[in-house]
Amino acid sequence: MNKKRIVLTYFYKKEGNAIRNVLLYVFILIVLSGCARLGEGVHIYNHSTADSKLAERIFEEDERLVSTNAIFHNDDLVAGMTVKTFSRFHKEKIEKELKKKLEESYPNLTVTVSADNKVVHKTSQIIQDKEEEQLDEKLKKIVSLLKEET
């Protein structure tokens, strides 16, 4: 009788641990899926009167880019881009070329283009949250991040 009780207690404890482990794994998956970034492709948040289709076409045609986040706001265009692995060594050249194309397409906008991860992260945050509050300040902060040296 005593052995039976020990065996039942052992299996009961094992079953409780298994349930706790499953719940822990589910919780971790939920947290990690909430932290997911925007996927590949072109993501544009247009909060101005400018037509964003031309910028979208420019970004899509460039085969060196993996993903691009662009924000149109009033007289500003801020774009953060992720380049392919082997194009990393030519980031500055790619930035200058795209900035020139965008400035020709949008002469009335102040264009900022960067392949810096900080800019990509901040622009994707704004696009995901669709934040309209204090957008001017946030874009100024992004542009000031470009001037920082790390």
C-alpha positions as CSV (number, residue, x, y, z in Angstrom):
1,M,0.0,0.0,0.0
2,N,2.8,2.4,0.9
3,K,4.6,1.7,-2.4
4,K,1.4,2.4,-4.4
5,R,1.0,5.7,-2.7
6,I,4.7,6.7,-3.5
7,V,4.3,5.7,-7.1
8,L,1.0,7.7,-7.5
9,T,2.6,10.7,-5.8
10,Y,5.6,10.5,-8.2
11,F,3.4,10.4,-11.3
12,Y,1.2,13.2,-10.0
13,K,4.2,15.4,-9.5
14,K,5.5,14.5,-12.9
15,E,2.2,15.4,-14.5
16,G,2.2,18.8,-12.8
17,N,5.7,19.6,-14.0
18,A,4.7,18.7,-17.6
19,I,1.8,21.1,-17.5
20,R,3.9,23.8,-16.0
21,N,6.5,23.3,-18.8
22,V,4.0,23.4,-21.5
23,L,2.5,26.6,-20.1
24,L,6.0,28.1,-19.8
25,Y,6.7,27.3,-23.5
26,V,3.4,28.8,-24.6
27,F,4.1,31.9,-22.7
28,I,7.6,32.3,-24.2
29,L,6.2,31.8,-27.7
30,I,3.6,34.5,-27.1
31,V,6.1,37.0,-25.8
32,L,8.5,36.3,-28.7
33,S,5.9,36.6,-31.4
34,G,4.9,40.0,-30.0
35,C,8.4,41.2,-30.4
36,A,8.5,40.4,-34.1
37,R,9.7,43.1,-36.5
38,L,8.1,44.0,-39.8
39,G,8.9,41.4,-42.5
40,E,10.7,41.9,-45.7
41,G,9.5,44.2,-48.4
42,V,8.5,47.9,-48.5
43,H,6.5,49.4,-45.7
44,I,5.3,53.0,-46.1
45,Y,3.5,55.2,-43.6
46,N,2.1,58.2,-45.4
47,H,1.0,61.0,-43.2
48,S,1.2,63.8,-45.8
49,T,-0.3,64.8,-49.2
50,A,2.6,63.3,-51.2
51,D,2.1,60.3,-53.4
52,S,4.0,57.4,-52.0
53,K,3.7,55.0,-54.9
54,L,6.7,56.4,-56.7
55,A,8.9,55.9,-53.6
56,E,7.5,52.4,-53.3
57,R,8.5,51.6,-56.9
58,I,12.0,53.0,-56.4
59,F,12.6,50.8,-53.3
60,E,11.1,47.7,-54.9
61,E,13.2,48.0,-58.1
62,D,16.5,48.0,-56.1
63,E,17.6,44.4,-55.8
64,R,20.2,45.2,-53.1
65,L,17.5,45.9,-50.5
66,V,15.9,43.3,-48.2
67,S,13.3,45.6,-46.6
68,T,12.5,49.3,-46.4
69,N,10.5,51.4,-43.9
70,A,9.6,54.9,-45.2
71,I,7.6,57.6,-43.4
72,F,6.1,60.6,-45.2
73,H,5.2,63.4,-42.8
74,N,4.5,67.0,-43.8
75,D,7.7,68.1,-45.7
76,D,9.8,65.1,-44.6
77,L,10.6,61.7,-46.0
78,V,12.5,59.4,-43.7
79,A,13.5,56.0,-44.9
80,G,15.4,53.2,-43.2
81,M,16.5,50.2,-45.2
82,T,18.1,46.9,-44.7
83,V,20.5,45.8,-47.4
84,K,21.4,42.3,-48.5
85,T,24.4,40.6,-46.8
86,F,27.0,41.2,-49.6
87,S,25.8,44.7,-50.2
88,R,26.7,45.8,-46.7
89,F,30.1,47.0,-47.8
90,H,28.4,49.5,-50.2
91,K,25.8,50.9,-47.7
92,E,26.9,54.5,-48.1
93,K,26.9,54.3,-51.9
94,I,23.4,52.7,-51.9
95,E,22.1,55.4,-49.5
96,K,23.5,58.2,-51.7
97,E,22.0,56.7,-54.9
98,L,18.5,56.2,-53.3
99,K,18.6,59.6,-51.7
100,K,19.4,61.2,-55.1
101,K,16.5,59.3,-56.8
102,L,14.1,60.3,-54.1
103,E,15.1,63.9,-54.1
104,E,14.6,64.0,-57.9
105,S,11.1,62.4,-57.5
106,Y,10.1,64.5,-54.5
107,P,11.8,68.0,-54.8
108,N,9.6,69.6,-52.3
109,L,10.4,67.1,-49.5
110,T,13.4,66.9,-47.1
111,V,14.7,63.4,-47.8
112,T,16.6,61.3,-45.3
113,V,17.8,57.8,-46.2
114,S,19.8,55.5,-44.0
115,A,20.8,51.9,-43.8
116,D,21.6,52.2,-40.1
117,N,19.9,49.6,-37.9
118,K,18.8,52.2,-35.3
119,V,16.9,54.1,-38.0
120,V,15.3,50.9,-39.4
121,H,14.2,49.9,-35.9
122,K,12.7,53.3,-35.0
123,T,10.9,53.6,-38.3
124,S,9.4,50.1,-38.0
125,Q,8.2,50.9,-34.5
126,I,6.4,54.0,-35.8
127,I,4.9,52.1,-38.7
128,Q,3.7,49.2,-36.5
129,D,2.2,51.5,-33.9
130,K,0.8,53.9,-36.5
131,E,1.7,56.7,-34.0
132,E,0.5,60.2,-35.1
133,E,1.2,61.8,-31.8
134,Q,4.4,63.7,-31.6
135,L,5.5,62.4,-35.0
136,D,7.5,65.5,-35.8
137,E,9.6,65.0,-32.6
138,K,10.1,61.4,-33.3
139,L,11.3,62.0,-36.9
140,K,13.7,64.7,-35.6
141,K,15.0,62.3,-33.1
142,I,15.6,59.7,-35.8
143,V,17.5,62.3,-37.9
144,S,19.6,63.2,-34.9
145,L,20.4,59.5,-34.4
146,L,22.1,59.6,-37.8
147,K,24.4,62.4,-36.6
148,E,25.6,60.4,-33.6
149,E,28.8,58.5,-33.8
150,T,28.9,55.0,-32.3
